[in-house]
Amino acid sequence: MIPDADPKFAAYYVTMRSRSILLVVAVALLAACSDAATNSASPDSSESASTSAGVSTTTAAPLATTAPSVTALTNTTATPTVPTVPTAAAPATTAKPKAKPKTPAPTTTTSTVAPGPYNSALYADPARWICRGDVTNDVCDSSYPVTAVAADGTLTINPSDIAVDPPIDCFYVYPTTSEDATMASDFTAGAEINTTIMQAARFNQVCRVFAPIYRSVTSAGLSRAFSAGDPQFPAAWNQAYLDVLDAWRQYLAHDNNGRPVVIIAHSQGSFHVVRLLKEEVDPKPEQRNLVVSAIVAGTSFQVAAGRDVGGDTQNMPLCRSNIQFGCVITFQTFRDNVPPQPGTLFGAPGATTDSACTNPAALAGGPALLDAAAPVGPWIFASSYTGPSITSRFMSAPGLVTGECKVLNGYHYLAVTINADPTDARTDDIRGDSAPNWGLHAVDLNLPQESLISVVRSQAAAFLSR
């Protein structure tokens, strides 16, 4: 029997595919805007293009008080100005209470300070967050086991134990996922909840997860910007960033209390986080020294040619070890036999910079098996499989996928090889292709999800023992 997927999770791949197709068009439009206007953004990076002229930018003012210095696998400067909006109801979920883990996380904490005076008109409201580490029973407070499918079809359920009083936080910014018909999404989370579960919730094994609802540019908005050149698009893209900035500052002032933090993002979320790193975090030691690592997937994070720093960040280098911290993990996945071609957005170099790639399963370089946690779907098994169905929301296929950072025609990317065996019970292929020449963008964060969680666990231990 071939198992059917939970409809919400089966739709995840389709949703991510359609959103990512439109994002490349949107970023290209912003790049065109930057070419036509005078601005201070660097033309050498994709992120700069997405935040350049034509966008009503504001320079972020520093926090009034800051914390002290402390060091996806599927087979298918003013303080930001925000309008007053009605308070949205907290997203309805079916999350379970926190489960007691078999192995409690360490309880070591860093120095703390009293909350600072920064107060967001929006993000002081718990309803503006999909997940808040200090609020129980949101979707990041459930355990999400992974069913491992062996080559012979044997199923093993691997628990996903929620950390008790974890000493670090994770701040997550989701990709283009809203199904709203407007240019920008509202503050009522819909598809954003499912995407947060698929990409970020399982990090609750190592951290408290904070996931703000922000007014992201929707897939409908991207479509209009592509088809008609909607003049609302640049301002909407900038407003999305300002929401992320506002949420980040609120988190630092009222929730962080000097705790180490991992920043996680994908696609549109990564574009905004790269700007956050560039303008807000990297230049400020009091913020930069809190960062365990920043995971920015599905973008083009720039470094000086031949170096690990010097492009989008001047102080935060690429992560080259599981015990390195204060660094950046970044990658964009492509099939090994379908590498990026000229014109591809992700992995593209700048005029004087390289787009970086770090392999989550081998930060020092070289090939390594990717440890995945992916939405369950009917494509997991070979057509001849007659065993039991998978009942968990996530699955993996140990040994099926290998990743290695490669360079081709200036493009840096995570090349994914499928270790197919036509004689075993598993599929000989995976899904995740977004569009021609877009690689496996839809599953960037699922293909190496368990690998990333393992890296964060090691980095946090090194950070706390420094």
ABEGO torsion letter per residue (X at the ends): XBBBBBAAAAAAAAAAAAAAAAAAAAAAAAAAAAAABBBABBAABAAAAAABBGBBBBBBBBBABBBBBBXXBBAXXBBBBBBBBBBBBBBBBABBBBBBBABBBBABBBBBBBBBABBBAAAABAAABABBAABBGBAAABBBBBBBBBAAGBBBBBBBBBBBGBABBBBBBBBBABABABABBBABBBAAAAAAAAAAAAAAAABBBBBBBBBBBBAAAAAAAAAAGBAAAAAAAAAAAAAAAAAAAAAAAAAAGGBBBBBBBBEAAAAAAAAAAAAAAAABAAAAAABABBBBBGBBBBBBBGBABGBABAABBBBABAABBGBBBBBBBBBAABBBBBGBABGBBBAABBBBBBBAABAAEEBBBBBBBBBBBAAABBAABABBBBABABBBBBGABBBBBBBBGGBBBBBBBBBBBAABABBABBBGBABBGAEAAAAAAAAAAAAAAAAAAAAAAAAAAX
